[in-house]
Amino acid sequence: MDERKRLLIRNKRIATGMMICAAMLFVFARSQKGHGAWEWLAAFAEAAMVGALADWFAVVALFRHPMGVPIPHTAIIKSKKDVIAGNLADFIRDKFLASDTLIAKLREYNPAGHLAVYLMSKENSAGLAKGLTRVIADSLDFIDDERVQRLLRAALSNRIENFDLSTSAGAILDSLRKDNRHQIVLDDLLNRFAAWLATAEAQTRLANAIDEMCTKEYPILSAFMPNREQFSKGAGEKVAGRINAFIQEVNADPDHEVRGKFDTAVTNFSVRLKSDPLLRSKVEAIKLEVVHNKSIADYARSIGNDLKSWLSDDLQQPHSELQEKITAAVAGLGTILSHNRELKESFNEHLETLVLHHGDTMRNAIAGHISGTVQQWESDDYTNEIELSIGSDLQFIRMNGTLVGGVIGLLLHAVGLLLA
């Protein structure tokens, strides 16, 4: 049996027993028809009985009709269920969840500091990592469902098809042109090309290309050329050197002609991407070809399957690499948060801002949930739950009423004797 119910039954029996004892004592004292102590005892018992009955009526009237009689203003808790639910919800909303109250509690609690201590704990960080990896593992099975994959593919395909690639590419080029950042891209490309030309592989390829060109274009001269291999190698090195020198010249001169032509080409291409119907249609055709290309789709799916297999295998290991990295990342975040005062202040301030911005919405939602939940309860269940919560304490009112009533009876009897 529920402890609350057991306590309620016990206290009810005690209060009712006191009321019955007062009634029996009253009957016995009156039956003596005497004076002295019996008269005082009768006065005590009479008043105690009246007090006990009055408090019994008051307590019972809170929860139900006394003896089943529908007396007005009884069964108050049951009949006022909706009003009580609304008042309770409003009280919690306005007193417990008020923005000022929540902000004061947040500042007192210092969420960033507590979070940092929590995350730095090895046990806590490992627990969080384990929970995250479990979510990831469960998510893999969900994503592997063919129905989910069809939905994801359809959503992704629809997104890509509706994506204006030409305009977006033009906007990216415009962004690169600000502060001549596209020239930095040109410098990087030229430097990479120069670095490649300086390698033996590049010079060997140039030498082979020159030798092949001489053989094809000048077969007779090539046949009588002494040290042909040495000539091709030297020619390759010289060509690479001249190209490198030109690249260094472009890099050293911010106003070089090549830079101007590159700037013009980028500008024109950006404009064409946004306004040339022919170019836009070509870009769109390429995009759709990529999206609907079966080989590319199969390749992407194989990458996804490989990733899923690796994650599944890793998460099944006793010492999962992924879980260890997540654990280290969580602990590292806690350490950073603990030692960075500005970061802690920023975290707390943003949390307070969230409370201020969304507090009213959340408070009203919680109040509505409380009110709606209570109103949906069955009236009898609702009444019984409240009676189990406070009913045992209310029985002390009946007990005290019996004793206090008896004392008042004695006082009234004494006053009567004095006035007589």
C-alpha positions, 0 to 999 in steps of 0.5 A: 500500500502507498505510504501516503494512503496508509498514513491517511487511513491511520490519521482518519481512524485516530480523528474519528476515534477521538470524535466517537470517544467524545460522544460516548463520554458525553452520553456517559457523563450526562447519564450520571445526572450529577454535579461536580466533576461529572458536570465538568466532564460533560461540558468538556465532552459536549464541546469536544464532540461539537468541535470534532463534528464541525471539523469533520464536516469542514475537512470532508467538504473539501473533497466530497459531499458529506455523507453523500448529501449535495450540500451547497459549497461542498466537494470544493476541490472537485467542483473547482478543478478547472479554477484550481488548475488555472490558478496553480498554473498562473502561480507557477508561471508568475512566481517560479518562472518569472524572468527576474526570478530565473535570471537571479537564479542563473546568476547565483548558480553560474551555469558556465562554471558548473558546466566546466567542472562537469565536463572536466570530470573524466567520468562525466565526459566519458558518459557524454561521449558514450551517449553521443556514440550510442546516438550515432550508432542508432542513427546509422541504422535509421539512415540505412532504412531504404525508406529514409534513403529514398526521402533523403535522396529526393530531398537532396535532389530537389534542393540541388535542382532548385539551387541557382548554381550560376548566380551563386558562383557569380556571387562567389567570384564577386566576393573574391574580387573584393580587395583583390582577393582573386589576385591572391588566388592567382598568386597561389596558382602561379606559385604552385605551377612554378614549384611543379616546374622546378621538379625533375618530373616536370622537366622530364615531361617537357623534355619528352614533349620537345623531343616528340615535337622535333621528331614529328615536325622536323624529322630530318633535323631530328635524325641528324641531331647529335646528343638528341637526348641531352638537347631535349633535356637542356631545352626542357630545363630552359623552358621551365626556367623561362616560365618560372622567370615569367611567373616571378615577374608577374608576382613582383608586379601588382600592375602586370598585364597578366593580372589585368587580363585575369581581373577582366576575365574574372569580371566578365565571367562573373557577369556572364554567370549571372546574365548570359542565358547560354552560359547559365543553361550550360552550367545548369545542364552540367549540374543536372548531369552530375545530380542524376549521373548513376555512377556518381550516385553509386560512388557517393553511396559507396562512400556513405556505406564505407563510412557507416561500416567504419563507424559501426566497427569502431563503435563496437570496439572496447576502446572506440577511437571515435568515443575516445576522441569525443571524450577528449573533445568534451574534456577539452571544452570543459578545460577551456571554459574553466580557464577562460573568464571571458568565455564563461561570461559570454556563455552566461550572458547568452543564456540570460539573453535566451531566458529573456527572449524566450522566457515568456513563451516558455512560461506560458507554454508550461502554464498551459501544459500544467493547466491543461493536464490537470483539467484532463484528469478524472475528477475522482482521480484528481480529488484522491491525489490531492487528498493523499497529498494533504489529507493526512495533515488535515486529520490533525485539524479534526484531532485538534478541533476535538481537544480545543473544543473540549477546552473551550467547553470547560472555559464556557462552563466555568464562565457560566458558573461565575455568572450564575 
